[in-house]
Amino acid sequence: MQKGCRALLPLRISSILYHFLQNVSIMKEEFEKREFVFGVAVEDYNFTDREQETRQLRMNFESGVNTILVSPRRWGKTSLVKKVARMMDTERVMVVYLDMFPCKTEYDFYNTLSAALLTQTASRKELWMENAREFVARLVPKISISPEPNSDISLSLGITPATHSPEEILNLPEQIARQKGKRIIVCIDEFQQIGEFADSITVQKRLRSVWQHQHLTNYCLFGSKKHLMTNLFGLRSKPFYQFGQMMYLSKIPISAWIGYIQSHFAWKGCHISDEIITELCTLVEQQSSYVQQLAGIVLSMLSEGQTTTSDHLKAAFSFLLDACTPLFKQQISTLTGYQLNCLRAIIAGHHSDLGERSVRDGFDLGSASNIPRLKNALLERDLIELDGREVTISDPVFARWLRECVIS
């Protein structure tokens, strides 16, 4: 069936399809309760802990406080934001989510923002047209609607400087909020991407100058590159300085993982001790995505009724290393000799003394002036993190792979 004909399904077929998809959705939900989920945003049974962060973010959403959420990749920012969004009173508040990562230019962002606003603040019956007739009147939008009951409406607008000014687009959420008599919270993932735009500071000034005067719209801006997000919002010289409350996610404590992991194992009739879970979490430095992934590998190795041993965990971690090897090889393939040597030095324990002559000579890092360049290059590749003068490898499995497969 051609895509354009989907909405013309006979009523009876649509009804049958609806009930079938409902059953599939229920089965999917039950399946997800039994499996460890990683690499995507999680919810409900697969979301654990973050109680304090959930309370704080919910309070910010309800109070109209702009929030800047920062943590390394795979720590659960998106899952947290979406969880709090589902907790909002939809009679008073609408939450709009968009991912800025694919946006390479200012108008890429405006197209993504507009499409998210127009589709996520309207019901299917409204088909977003009542939201902003004047706004879309100058466009020839392309709409794709699937018959699936819970699927999204796909909208392509083709906004350009010739059709809309930046200020007009940036004021759209406030316009929709007034029309609907509700407050809107705009959640923008990977917001650090704005730093890659041409004339980025001018774009940031433009956004700040419009957003700071809105009364019915608030923003939750978050990203996975901590150093870039900190630069955007933590430096007095930047337009977004003190735009909102800064929230830094910490690692989920091992104590919170224990009950969560054991409940998943229990569904399969298997057992895993507190001690093995502690060892598992420590291996991946409590990074949420890796904890889920490694626990899932361990569980897949067990038969019903089995008890997990250290040998199971060792085999599972070896499997994880092998699975990640192609990606890790790709990540180091473009590194210079100096950059790879810098990683070697960090692995060896030199987290704050890379500039010292003995370290530079011992690991062939070049001159003292070369150290900042090395750090910046590795930061841009998301291979290291900086905390003050402390430098660490951002990915604990990558660090283990480097130690065992590259350096040894």
Secondary structure, DSSP 8 states (H G I E B T S, - for coil): --GGGGGG--HHHHHHHHHHHHHHHHHHHHHHHHS---SS---GGG----HHHHHHHHHHHHHT--EEEE--TTSSHHHHHHHHHHTS-TTTEEEEEEE-TT--SHHHHHHHHHHHHHHHTS-TTTTTTTT-HHHHTTS--EEEE-SSTT--EEEE----TTT--HHHHHTHHHHHHHHHTSEEEEEEETGGGGGGSTTHHHHHHHHHHHHTT-SSEEEEEEES-HHHHHHHHH-TTSTTTTSSEEEE-----HHHHHHHHHHHHHHTT-B--HHHHHHHHHHTTT-HHHHHHHHHHHHHT--TT-B--HHHHHHHHHHHHHHHHHHHHHHHHT--HHHHHHHHHHHTT-SS-TTSHHHHHHHT---TTHHHHHHHHHHHTT-EEEETTEEEES-HHHHHHIIIIII-
